[in-house]
Amino acid sequence: MERIPHFINGALISDAERFGPVFNPATGDQEKEVALASAARVEEAIAAARAALPGWRATSLAKRTGIFFKVRELLMQRRPELAALLTSEHGKVLSDAEGEITRGLENIEFATGLSHMLKGERSEQVAGGVDVHSVRQPVGVVACITPFNFPAMVPLWMIGSALACGNTVLLKPSEKDPSSAIFIAEVFAEAGLPAGVLNVVHGDKEAVDVLLEHPEVKAISFVGSTPIAQSIYKRAADHGKRVQALGGAKNHMVVLPDADLNMAADAAVSAAYGSAGERCMAVSVLVAVGSIADELVDAISTRMATLTIGPGTDPASQMGPLITAEHRDRVASYVAGAANEGATVVVDGREHEFDSNGFFIGVSLIDHVKPGMKVYDDEIFGPVLSVVRVETYADAVKLVNDNEFGNGVAIFTRDGGAARQFEFDVEAGMVGVNVPIPVPVGTFSFGGWKNSLFGDTHMYGPESIRFYTRGKVVTTRWPDPATSVIDLGFPQVD
């Protein structure tokens, strides 16, 4: 059986005391095993990153830029290979896997502009003969803890910015689909990244605990569920680390009565069921305002009947399996409990039959959902779309703003004034107008509000540069030695 190794100080290391199973979600078969790092192994990787830090920090911006251009070239060339690897371990269809890689490459492209992004500022003659300038310098060794749902994109979002800023990195990917992280690390090495600058350690809580508490790890980037994000934020901050911890979501798509019905229905199906709903930007709540609800539910259910669900390697498949059998059963439990809570199950994905032992489930549509129902309150992270009916625009905004999450939200309307007001009113980090999944392009930054983000900065783009660097201000004076005198007061403006 294939064994997935760690990547430490430029070398693949496959020996371990413990191993975890890696399944093919489309078949349900265990096809690989992954080495799970002990505390000693994690400390070995931290030591490698710490040793590589002075050299990488001193590497010229021009040379760093050249490495990123080469990484982009190699990933573009090998995108089909990486997409196939993603599909085999995550289950998503190949087109979705290639799209994930493309979105990850946006931050690699952003990182090629590091010479501009790391520029400081300068003011001269702030006092007699005194000049002031600022620089941004790396924070040091950075740990990136990434989720199973985007095993290539999220690592590229994190490590691209962290490495560009001159940090060294420990990447701890999900142990459910870990091969992509090794693939990416080897691409960086091929592009010329020195040994020890990027290290990959696989593991579970034992590995994470070391990263959160080790004094040489200066910053933590994390994406996962809200309870874990909150815990990681507190523990890492208690140990004096800089932390950005992105948590869960319950993304609402508000449809006003004047919206283009067909556009809204197409968008709802795509955003709710793409990648089997296993993405933090998936639309999981459709907010139907006023008279549009019945017609919209009918339009969505009609489109759902045409979806093809199957192995991600089948070109005909539009949606693949879920990541594990346990997660599939958890998603199914929400559909099972919805009717008992008073909701109407319009389409029950549990009734879909598959000729496979894979972790498949059909798509579900649940109407007449209300806050307080588990199907509304919890992040399901699967192909389940809830419909909440409200009377007015104000009711819709209140529903969104009362929710504990504030990751992404969308509005569908033909009314520019209503859209502008929604953008102003709504409490969420990312807003789409007739765009169901408003993930920003790489030159902006990604992240939510409220219980969707713990920390002060968002991911990738300009905010990531601030997160992965520290500001330093330098005040200089080069006076004529003949005029030097003792002065115990504050500097005076001449």
N, C-alpha and C positions, 0 to 999 in steps of 0.2 A: 504494500500500500504506500502511495506517495506520502512523503512527510514534508510538511511546510516548515522551513527553518526560520530562525532569526537572521537579521543582517546587522552585524556589529563590527565596527571598525573596518568596513570594507569586505568582510568575510561572511559566508553563509555558515551558520552554526545550527545543527539539527539535533544535537543530543540534549536531552532534558529528563528530569525526574518524572514529569507528568505530561500527558498528551490529551488533546481534546479532539472530538470527532468533527469532521467537515463533510456535510452532506451535499448531494445534488438535489435541490428542492423539487426538480421536475420528476425524479424517479423515487425519491425517498431513500436512496441508498447512500451509505457512507462510502465516499470515494477517496478521502484523504484523512490525514490526521495532522494536527498542528502542535508544535512544541510549545508548552506553556512555561513561561519564564518563572524561575524562582527569584526570591529577593536578591540572591547573589548574582544571578544573571542580569537583572535590571541594573544593579550597581556597576557591573562590568560595562554595560552600555553607557551609563552616566559617566563613568571614568573616561571612556573613549571620546564622548562628546566634549567633556571638559578639556581633555588634552588637545583636541583639534581646534578649540575655540580661538586661541591666540593667532594661529596661522590663518584661519578663515576670516577672522575679523580684520586682519592686516591685508587680506587679498584686495587688490584694486577693484574699484567699481567696474572698470572696463572688463576685467577678467571675469568677474561674477556675471556681468551681462552676457558675455559670450557663452558661458555655460548654460544660461537660461534659453538663449536662442537655440543652442544645440539640443536641449531637453525638448523644446517645442518641436523641433524637426524630427527627433526620434519618436516622440509620441504620435505625431501625425502619421509617420510611416508605419508604426506598429499598432495603430488604433484598432484594426480588426482583430488582432491577436489579443489585445487587452480586453476588448469587448466580449470575445468568446470566453475569456477567463471569468469576467464578471458574471456572465449568464450562467456558467456552469456552477458557480458557488452561491450566487444570490437568487437566480431564477428569472430575473427580468428579461424581457425580449431583447433581441440583439439591437434593434433600432433604438430602444431606450438606453441600452448600455453605451452605444456610440454617442448618443446625445449627452449622456453623463460625462463622458470623456471630453467632449467639446466644451461643455460648461466649465470643467476643471481647467482646461487649457486657457480659458480667458484670464485666469489669474496668473498663469505662467507668462502670458503675453503682457499683463500688467506689470509683472515683476521685471521684465526687460527694461522698463523705464526707471530702474532704481536710481540711476544717476540724478535724475530730476527729483524723484520723491525724497531723496535723502539730503537735498540741499538745505542749508541753514539760512539764517538771516544775519544782516550786519548793519550796524549804525556807527558812523564815525563822528568823532568830536562831540560825544555826549557830555563831556566836560573838557576842561582844558587839556589837550593832548591825550584824552581818554577815548578809546573805541570799545565797542561791545559787539560780540558775534555769538551766534548760537549754533550748535551742532546736534545731531541725533545719533546716538550710539546704541549698539545692540544690548539687550538685557542679559544675554548669556546663554545658558543651556535652557532650551524650551521643550516641554512635553506636549505632544498633540495626541489626544485620545479621541478616536473617530468611530462613528456608528456603522452598523451593518448595511444600512439602506443605500448609501452612496460610497462604496468602498474605494473608489478612485477619485471622485470629484471632491469630497470633503478633505481628504489628505492633500490634494493639490491646492485647495483653497488655503489650507493652513501652512504647509511647508513652503509653498512658493514665497509668500510674504516673509515668513520667519527667516528663511535662508537668505533672501535678497538683502535683508537688513543686517546680515552679518552674524546671526545667531547659529548655534549648532542645535540639532533637533533629535529628539527621541519620539518616534511615531509608534503609538500603541493602537493598532487597528482592532476591529471586532474579530474575535476568534471564530465567528460564524462564517466569514468569507475573507480570509486573511491574505490570499495569494496576491491580490492586486497591489498591496503595499510593498511586497517584495519586488514585484515587477517594476514598480515606480522607482524604488531605491536603486535597482540595478541600472535603470535608464539614466538616473542622475550620475551614477558612477561612470557609466560609459561616456557621458557628456563631459566628464572631467572633474566632477566634484571630489575633493580629497576624502580619503578614508576617515571615518569618524565624524564627519560633518552631519551626515544623515544616518541614523541607526533605526532599525525596526525591531521591536520586541513584542512578541505575542504573549497574551496572558489574560488572567482574570483579576479578581480583587487583590490577590497577593501582589501582582505587578503594579496595579494602580496605586495601592497603598504606599509603595516605595516612592513612586513619582510624586505623590502629593506631599510627602513628608521630607524628602531628601533635601538637605540644605543647598546642594549644587544646582538643583532645578529651580530656576528663577521665575518661570511663567508657565501657566497651564492653559491650553485651549481644549475645549471639550464640546462635543455635540451628543445629546442623548435625551432621555426622558427628563421631565421636570423634577421629580424627586431626587434622581441621581445628580442632576445638574446643581440643584440647590445644596446637596450634601458636599459635592466636590468643591463648589464655590466657598463654602464655609470652612472646610478642612484646609484647603490650600491657602486661603486668605489668613487663617489662623497661624499658618507656618510662614507668613510673610511673603507669599508669592503674589504676583500679578495674575489675575484670573479672568478669563472670559468663558462662560459656561452657557451654552445655548440649550434650552429645554424644549418642552413639548409645544403643541399647538392645537387649536380647534378653529380652523380657518373658515370664515363665513363668506358666502357669496350672496350679496343682496341683489335681487332682481326687482326693479321697479315696474309698474304696470305699462310704461311706455317702451320698455326694452324690446329689442329685436328678439322675438321668441325663439326662432331657430338658432340664432347665434348663441343665446343663453343656454339652450338645451344642449347644443354641441359642446359648449365650454364646460358645462356641469359634468357631463359624462367623461370628457377628457381629463378634467382636473380631479374628479373623484376616484376614477378607476385606473388611471395611468400608473404604472409601476405598482399595480395591485394596492394602491392607496398607501404604500409604505414610504411616504415622504412627508416631511414636516410641513411642506407647503401645499399638500393636497387639500382640496376643498372637501370638508366633511359635513358642513351645514349649508344648506340652501335656504335662504331667507326670502320667501315669496311674499311680496307686498301687495295687498289689496286683491283685485279681481283676477290676477294672472295665475294664481296658484293651481287651479284644476287643470288648465290647459298646459301649464309647464310640467306638471307631474306626468301627464299623459305623454307629452313629447319626450321626456326623459326615459320613461319606461319603454316606449317604442324603440328608441335607439339602443337601449340596453340589450334588447333581444337579438340585436345583430352582432354583438361582440363575440369574438373568437378567443377562447381561453385555452391555452395549451403550453407545451414546452417552449421556452424562450428561443430555442434553436430553430423552431418551425417558422418559416417566413410568414405563414398565415396567422400566427398567434398575435393578438393585440395585447394580451395580458398573460403573465406567467403565474407561477405558484407563489405562495408566501414562503418566508425564510425557513420556518421550522413547523413541525406538526403541532407543537405546543402553541405557537402563535396562531396558527390556523384555528385551533379549537377555541382559543380565547376570543378571536374575532367572531366565530360562530355563536359564542355564548351571548354576545350583545344582541345579535339578531333574535336569538331564542327568547331573550328577556324583554324585548321591546313591546310585544303585544300585551304582556302582563302589566306593563307600566301604562297602558292606555294608548300606545301609538298604533298605527296601521302599517303592517308590513305589505307593501305593494309588490315588491319583488324579493323573494327569499333566496339568497345565494346558496343556502345549504341544500336546496333541492336540485342543484346542478350536479349531474353525475359525470364522472371522469373515468376513462379507461387507463388508470395509472395509480400507482401507490404514492405519487408525489403529493406535495403539500398544497393541493389546489382547493379553492373555494370559489363559488360563483359570486357575482356582484349583487348587492342588496340595495333596495330603496325603501326607506321608512318615512311615512308621512305622519302629520299631526304630532310631531315631536315637540316637547316643551322642556324648558330648563327644569332641572330636578330629576329628570330621567337619566339613567346611567348612559344610555345611548347618546345623550346630548352632553352630559357633563364630562365624560371620560374621553381621553384621546385613544381611539380604537386602533388606529394605524393599520387599517385594512380597507378593502373595497366596500365600504358601507357609507351611503349618503343619506343624511337625515334632512327632512324638510320641516321647517318651522314657518308657520303662517302668521303674519302680522298685518295690521290694518293700515299703518301709515309709515312714512319715511322715518318719523321720530321714533316710532316703536322699533324699527329695524336698527337704528343707531344705538338706542338704549340696550337692545339685546346684545349687540357686538361689544359695547363698552362695559357691560356688566360681566362679561365672561372673564374668567381668571387669566386667560391667555391673550396675547396681543402680538402674534407672529405676523400673519398676513391676512388681508381682507380684500374683497373685490366688490365692485358695484357695476351692474349692467343697466344702462339707461341711454336714451337719446338726448337727454336734457343736460346740456353743458353746465347750467347753473346748479342743478342738483348734484352733479358729479363734483363740481368745485366745492360745494358746501360739505359734501361727504368727506372729501379729502381733508377739509379743515376740522370736521367734527370727530372723526373716528380715531380711536385710541389703538393704534397698531403700528408696528415698525415698517411694514411694507404694504402699499396700497395699489390696487389695480383698478383702472377704469376701462371696462370692457376687455380686461385681461384677467383671466381667472387665477393664474399662478404668477404673481408679480415678483419673481426673483430678479433682483437688479443685475444689470450687466456688470462686467468685471471692473469698470472704472468707478462704480459706486460701491457701497458696502451692504452686506446681508445681515439681518438680525431683527428681532422683534422687541416688544415691550412687555411689561408686567411679568408674569411667570413663564414667559418664553425666553427670557434672557436674565442671567445673573452676572453682573459686571457692567462696566461702563462703555465698552467699545464693541462694535459689531465686527463681523468677520469679512475678510478679504478687502480689496480696495483701499481707499485712503485711510480708513479707520484702523486697518490692520497694521499700517506702517507706524501709527502712533502706539499701538499696543506692543509691538515687538521692538520698540526702541525707547530709550530714555533721553530726555532733553538735557543738554548741558549748555550753560551760558558762560562765556569767557570775557572778562573785562581786562583790557590791556592799556598800558601807558608806557610810552618811551620818551621820558623827559630828558632834557639837557642835564647831565649830571651836575653842572655848575649851579643849577637852580633848585636842586633837591634840598628840601628842608623837612624837619619833623613837624607833623600835623596830626594831632590826636582827635580831630573832629571828623565828621562825615565829609566826603568829597563835596565840594561846592561847584556850582555851575559858574563858569567864568563869563 
